[in-house]
């Protein structure tokens, strides 16, 4: 079980514009982004966003961001993994300070802007 702390205002409308953040900023200064709706780019493993594919291959979890899937596992089934992506979601912090993106509204491929996941209501 993962316990998280987040801001009460951490749900985002799928049409609102996210705050753009780099993975380095999120990992180094997680408190600055807690409860924020952000867009962040990285290499997407099954449930983790890594800095690069090399970091994913090395399983460098210390410099990664956890991704919370939907209740139905839609992100896992979306075909987004094993690609460089941009993810829109709400930042939450686990007890231990690890960054978690939850309530994901969109995942797209930055090179083509094509969406591989969009949240449904």
SVG drawing of the C-alpha trace seen along z (x, -y; Angstrom):
<svg xmlns="http://www.w3.org/2000/svg" viewBox="-17 -26 39 30">
<polyline fill="none" stroke="black" stroke-width="0.4" points="0.0,0.0 1.4,-3.4 0.4,-6.3 0.6,-9.7 0.2,-13.3 -1.2,-15.9 -3.0,-19.2 -6.8,-19.2 -6.9,-21.1 -5.0,-18.4 -7.7,-17.4 -7.4,-18.9 -9.8,-19.5 -8.7,-17.6 -8.9,-20.9 -6.8,-23.1 -3.2,-23.9 -0.6,-22.2 2.5,-23.8 5.4,-22.6 8.1,-21.0 11.3,-19.1 11.9,-15.7 15.0,-17.1 13.0,-19.9 10.3,-17.4 12.9,-15.0 15.1,-17.7 12.4,-20.0 9.2,-17.8 7.7,-20.1 7.5,-23.0 5.2,-20.9 3.1,-19.0 -0.6,-19.3 0.2,-20.9 -1.1,-19.8 2.0,-19.4 3.3,-18.3 6.6,-16.4 8.6,-14.6 10.6,-11.4 11.0,-7.8 7.9,-5.8 8.3,-2.3 5.2,-0.4 4.5,-2.4 7.5,-4.7 8.8,-7.8 12.6,-7.7 15.0,-10.4 16.1,-8.4 15.8,-4.9 19.3,-4.1 18.0,-5.0 15.0,-2.7 17.3,0.1 19.4,-0.3 16.2,-0.5 17.4,-3.8 14.4,-4.3 16.2,-6.9 15.9,-9.4 12.4,-8.4 8.8,-9.4 6.1,-6.8 2.9,-6.9 -0.4,-5.9 -2.6,-4.0 -6.4,-4.2 -8.5,-1.8 -9.1,0.2 -5.4,0.3 -6.0,-1.8 -2.5,-3.4 -0.8,-0.1 -2.9,1.2 -2.5,-2.1 0.7,-1.3 2.5,-4.4 5.2,-2.4 8.7,-2.0 8.5,-5.5 9.5,-9.0 6.3,-10.8 4.8,-13.9 2.5,-13.1 -0.1,-15.4 -1.0,-14.7 -1.2,-15.8 1.9,-15.7 1.7,-13.8 4.5,-12.9 4.8,-9.5 5.9,-9.4 9.6,-9.4 9.4,-12.2 9.2,-10.2 7.2,-11.9 4.1,-10.2 2.0,-11.5 -1.7,-10.6 -5.0,-11.5 -3.3,-11.3 -5.3,-13.2 -3.1,-12.8 0.0,-11.0 1.4,-11.9 4.5,-11.4 6.4,-14.7 7.9,-14.0 4.5,-13.7 2.1,-15.3 0.0,-12.1 -1.9,-11.1 -1.5,-7.5 -3.8,-8.0 -6.5,-10.4 -8.6,-10.1 -12.3,-9.5 -14.9,-10.6"/>
</svg>
